[in-house]
Amino acid sequence: MKHAIKSKRGAFLLAASLLLGAGCAHIPPEQAAQKATLDLELRSLAIHDAQAKRALGYRVWCVPFARTASGVEIRGNANTWWSQAAGSYDRSKKPHVGAVMAFAATSGMPMGHVAVVSRVISPREITIDHANWKRNAVTLGMSVIDVSEKNDWSRVKVESNPGQYGKVYPINGFILPNEA
């Protein structure tokens, strides 16, 4: 069953890449990313994988969730994703639906964090889907606001409880799911 899911996912990603490549070949990656929509099939697969891991007593982490939900095939700790994406994936300082938001490492979060942009609400607010922000849980549609002085998404606050935003986190940027 697991092999069938992986081969279906691989075939889907290949078909999606070919279609996106053919359809978006004449427009810049930034413009193509702005027209992107959240891949609900990948999101559902990521949620299912997380539920299955929890049912078996395994921990749910941000990296496998973001990789599955976005199709960005990067491995390793979240704090390495931004540099690993260089040359393989387009990167942006602006949020795009379906992109991976790469949080920089901090003293309180030394391995960084990754999340998938699920919605762009305004130039200064988005929602994200991610795992393990709240221990061993998947959180969908969590609000994030840009609090950077230059409006460049380099510093954000994440909604920890409805209407309550926590401390400021540094962001490296957004990794677009289309391969460079």
GISUL-V671333 format. One record per residue. N is the residue number from 1. RES is the residue in three letters. PHI is phi in whole degrees, -180 to 180 (NA if undefined). PSI is psi in whole degrees, -180 to 180 (999 if undefined). OMEGA is omega in degrees with one decimal (* if undefined). Layout:
n:N res:RES phi:PHI psi:PSI omega:OMEGA
n:N res:RES phi:PHI psi:PSI omega:OMEGA
This chain:
n:1 res:MET phi:NA psi:-45 omega:-178.7
n:2 res:LYS phi:-62 psi:-40 omega:179.0
n:3 res:HIS phi:-65 psi:-39 omega:179.7
n:4 res:ALA phi:-64 psi:-40 omega:178.3
n:5 res:ILE phi:-65 psi:-44 omega:180.0
n:6 res:LYS phi:-63 psi:-43 omega:-178.6
n:7 res:SER phi:-70 psi:-36 omega:175.1
n:8 res:LYS phi:-63 psi:-44 omega:179.9
n:9 res:ARG phi:-63 psi:-43 omega:179.4
n:10 res:GLY phi:-63 psi:-44 omega:178.7
n:11 res:ALA phi:-65 psi:-41 omega:178.5
n:12 res:PHE phi:-63 psi:-47 omega:180.0
n:13 res:LEU phi:-62 psi:-41 omega:178.8
n:14 res:LEU phi:-63 psi:-47 omega:179.6
n:15 res:ALA phi:-62 psi:-43 omega:179.7
n:16 res:ALA phi:-63 psi:-42 omega:178.9
n:17 res:SER phi:-62 psi:-44 omega:179.7
n:18 res:LEU phi:-64 psi:-44 omega:179.4
n:19 res:LEU phi:-65 psi:-44 omega:178.7
n:20 res:LEU phi:-64 psi:-42 omega:179.6
n:21 res:GLY phi:-62 psi:-42 omega:179.9
n:22 res:ALA phi:-70 psi:-42 omega:-176.0
n:23 res:GLY phi:-78 psi:-26 omega:-174.1
n:24 res:CYS phi:-112 psi:11 omega:-174.2
n:25 res:ALA phi:-62 psi:-26 omega:-175.2
n:26 res:HIS phi:-98 psi:3 omega:178.3
n:27 res:ILE phi:-122 psi:151 omega:-179.0
n:28 res:PRO phi:-63 psi:154 omega:-179.0
n:29 res:PRO phi:-56 psi:-40 omega:-179.9
n:30 res:GLU phi:-60 psi:-43 omega:-179.0
n:31 res:GLN phi:-69 psi:-40 omega:178.1
n:32 res:ALA phi:-64 psi:-40 omega:-179.4
n:33 res:ALA phi:-65 psi:-34 omega:179.5
n:34 res:GLN phi:-65 psi:-27 omega:-179.4
n:35 res:LYS phi:-89 psi:-3 omega:-176.1
n:36 res:ALA phi:-68 psi:153 omega:173.3
n:37 res:THR phi:-123 psi:158 omega:-179.7
n:38 res:LEU phi:-66 psi:132 omega:178.8
n:39 res:ASP phi:-81 psi:99 omega:-175.1
n:40 res:LEU phi:-67 psi:-28 omega:177.1
n:41 res:GLU phi:-67 psi:-45 omega:178.1
n:42 res:LEU phi:-66 psi:-40 omega:178.7
n:43 res:ARG phi:-60 psi:-46 omega:179.3
n:44 res:SER phi:-62 psi:-41 omega:177.9
n:45 res:LEU phi:-63 psi:-42 omega:179.3
n:46 res:ALA phi:-64 psi:-42 omega:178.3
n:47 res:ILE phi:-65 psi:-45 omega:179.4
n:48 res:HIS phi:-61 psi:-45 omega:178.9
n:49 res:ASP phi:-60 psi:-43 omega:-179.9
n:50 res:ALA phi:-65 psi:-42 omega:178.3
n:51 res:GLN phi:-63 psi:-41 omega:179.4
n:52 res:ALA phi:-64 psi:-42 omega:178.7
n:53 res:LYS phi:-63 psi:-45 omega:179.5
n:54 res:ARG phi:-62 psi:-40 omega:-179.9
n:55 res:ALA phi:-63 psi:-30 omega:178.6
n:56 res:LEU phi:-89 psi:2 omega:179.1
n:57 res:GLY phi:87 psi:10 omega:179.5
n:58 res:TYR phi:-89 psi:157 omega:178.4
n:59 res:ARG phi:-79 psi:145 omega:176.7
n:60 res:VAL phi:-100 psi:125 omega:-177.0
n:61 res:TRP phi:-115 psi:159 omega:-178.6
n:62 res:CYS phi:-69 psi:-38 omega:-174.1
n:63 res:VAL phi:-64 psi:-55 omega:179.2
n:64 res:PRO phi:-62 psi:-37 omega:178.7
n:65 res:PHE phi:-62 psi:-50 omega:-178.8
n:66 res:ALA phi:-64 psi:-40 omega:179.7
n:67 res:ARG phi:-62 psi:-47 omega:-178.6
n:68 res:THR phi:-70 psi:-44 omega:-176.2
n:69 res:ALA phi:-69 psi:-26 omega:-176.2
n:70 res:SER phi:-104 psi:-27 omega:-173.2
n:71 res:GLY phi:84 psi:3 omega:176.2
n:72 res:VAL phi:-80 psi:110 omega:-173.4
n:73 res:GLU phi:-90 psi:71 omega:175.3
n:74 res:ILE phi:-116 psi:143 omega:178.9
n:75 res:ARG phi:-118 psi:164 omega:179.8
n:76 res:GLY phi:104 psi:173 omega:-178.9
n:77 res:ASN phi:-58 psi:151 omega:-177.1
n:78 res:ALA phi:-57 psi:-34 omega:-178.0
n:79 res:ASN phi:-69 psi:-7 omega:178.4
n:80 res:THR phi:-102 psi:-10 omega:-173.2
n:81 res:TRP phi:-62 psi:-43 omega:-176.0
n:82 res:TRP phi:-60 psi:-48 omega:-179.2
n:83 res:SER phi:-71 psi:-36 omega:178.1
n:84 res:GLN phi:-65 psi:-31 omega:-177.6
n:85 res:ALA phi:-70 psi:-26 omega:-177.5
n:86 res:ALA phi:-56 psi:125 omega:178.9
n:87 res:GLY phi:87 psi:-18 omega:179.0
n:88 res:SER phi:-108 psi:-34 omega:-179.7
n:89 res:TYR phi:-133 psi:149 omega:173.1
n:90 res:ASP phi:-69 psi:143 omega:178.9
n:91 res:ARG phi:-123 psi:151 omega:-176.4
n:92 res:SER phi:-142 psi:156 omega:173.1
n:93 res:LYS phi:-98 psi:1 omega:177.5
n:94 res:LYS phi:-113 psi:143 omega:178.8
n:95 res:PRO phi:-73 psi:145 omega:176.6
n:96 res:HIS phi:-139 psi:141 omega:178.3
n:97 res:VAL phi:-58 psi:132 omega:-179.9
n:98 res:GLY phi:91 psi:-12 omega:179.8
n:99 res:ALA phi:-78 psi:155 omega:175.4
n:100 res:VAL phi:-91 psi:123 omega:175.8
n:101 res:MET phi:-86 psi:118 omega:-176.5
n:102 res:ALA phi:-101 psi:108 omega:176.7
n:103 res:PHE phi:-79 psi:137 omega:176.4
n:104 res:ALA phi:-75 psi:157 omega:176.3
n:105 res:ALA phi:-69 psi:145 omega:174.6
n:106 res:THR phi:-134 psi:174 omega:178.0
n:107 res:SER phi:-64 psi:-35 omega:178.6
n:108 res:GLY phi:-84 psi:-16 omega:-178.4
n:109 res:MET phi:-138 psi:67 omega:-171.3
n:110 res:PRO phi:-65 psi:-21 omega:178.6
n:111 res:MET phi:-97 psi:8 omega:-179.1
n:112 res:GLY phi:71 psi:-164 omega:179.8
n:113 res:HIS phi:-161 psi:150 omega:174.0
n:114 res:VAL phi:-131 psi:146 omega:-179.8
n:115 res:ALA phi:-146 psi:163 omega:-179.9
n:116 res:VAL phi:-109 psi:130 omega:178.6
n:117 res:VAL phi:-71 psi:120 omega:-179.1
n:118 res:SER phi:-101 psi:-20 omega:-179.3
n:119 res:ARG phi:-163 psi:139 omega:171.7
n:120 res:VAL phi:-103 psi:113 omega:-176.6
n:121 res:ILE phi:-87 psi:-42 omega:-179.7
n:122 res:SER phi:-157 psi:176 omega:177.8
n:123 res:PRO phi:-61 psi:-15 omega:-178.1
n:124 res:ARG phi:-122 psi:6 omega:179.5
n:125 res:GLU phi:-143 psi:137 omega:176.6
n:126 res:ILE phi:-137 psi:171 omega:166.4
n:127 res:THR phi:-119 psi:151 omega:-179.4
n:128 res:ILE phi:-130 psi:155 omega:170.3
n:129 res:ASP phi:-113 psi:134 omega:-179.8
n:130 res:HIS phi:-162 psi:170 omega:-179.9
n:131 res:ALA phi:-122 psi:149 omega:172.9
n:132 res:ASN phi:68 psi:17 omega:168.2
n:133 res:TRP phi:-71 psi:-44 omega:167.6
n:134 res:LYS phi:-101 psi:125 omega:-169.3
n:135 res:ARG phi:-43 psi:123 omega:172.8
n:136 res:ASN phi:60 psi:30 omega:-179.1
n:137 res:ALA phi:-132 psi:155 omega:172.4
n:138 res:VAL phi:-98 psi:134 omega:178.0
n:139 res:THR phi:-121 psi:127 omega:-179.0
n:140 res:LEU phi:-111 psi:140 omega:174.1
n:141 res:GLY phi:68 psi:31 omega:178.9
n:142 res:MET phi:-78 psi:131 omega:-177.6
n:143 res:SER phi:-75 psi:141 omega:175.6
n:144 res:VAL phi:-134 psi:135 omega:177.9
n:145 res:ILE phi:-119 psi:143 omega:176.2
n:146 res:ASP phi:-81 psi:121 omega:178.5
n:147 res:VAL phi:-116 psi:14 omega:-179.7
n:148 res:SER phi:-70 psi:148 omega:-178.7
n:149 res:GLU phi:-66 psi:-32 omega:-176.7
n:150 res:LYS phi:-97 psi:9 omega:-177.3
n:151 res:ASN phi:56 psi:40 omega:-175.2
n:152 res:ASP phi:-113 psi:12 omega:178.3
n:153 res:TRP phi:60 psi:28 omega:177.6
n:154 res:SER phi:-86 psi:-17 omega:179.6
n:155 res:ARG phi:-140 psi:129 omega:-177.0
n:156 res:VAL phi:-134 psi:164 omega:168.6
n:157 res:LYS phi:-122 psi:141 omega:-178.4
n:158 res:VAL phi:-109 psi:137 omega:180.0
n:159 res:GLU phi:-71 psi:109 omega:-178.1
n:160 res:SER phi:-83 psi:-35 omega:174.3
n:161 res:ASN phi:-137 psi:157 omega:-178.4
n:162 res:PRO phi:-49 psi:120 omega:179.1
n:163 res:GLY phi:79 psi:0 omega:-179.0
n:164 res:GLN phi:-118 psi:123 omega:-179.6
n:165 res:TYR phi:-106 psi:137 omega:-177.7
n:166 res:GLY phi:-83 psi:-150 omega:-176.5
n:167 res:LYS phi:-74 psi:174 omega:-179.2
n:168 res:VAL phi:-85 psi:136 omega:177.5
n:169 res:TYR phi:-121 psi:139 omega:175.0
n:170 res:PRO phi:-79 psi:141 omega:-179.5
n:171 res:ILE phi:-119 psi:134 omega:174.0
n:172 res:ASN phi:-76 psi:-40 omega:-179.0
n:173 res:GLY phi:152 psi:-160 omega:-174.5
n:174 res:PHE phi:-123 psi:129 omega:179.8
n:175 res:ILE phi:-99 psi:119 omega:-177.6
n:176 res:LEU phi:-81 psi:140 omega:-173.9
n:177 res:PRO phi:-70 psi:-14 omega:177.7
n:178 res:ASN phi:-80 psi:133 omega:-179.7
n:179 res:GLU phi:-72 psi:142 omega:-178.4
n:180 res:ALA phi:-68 psi:999 omega:*
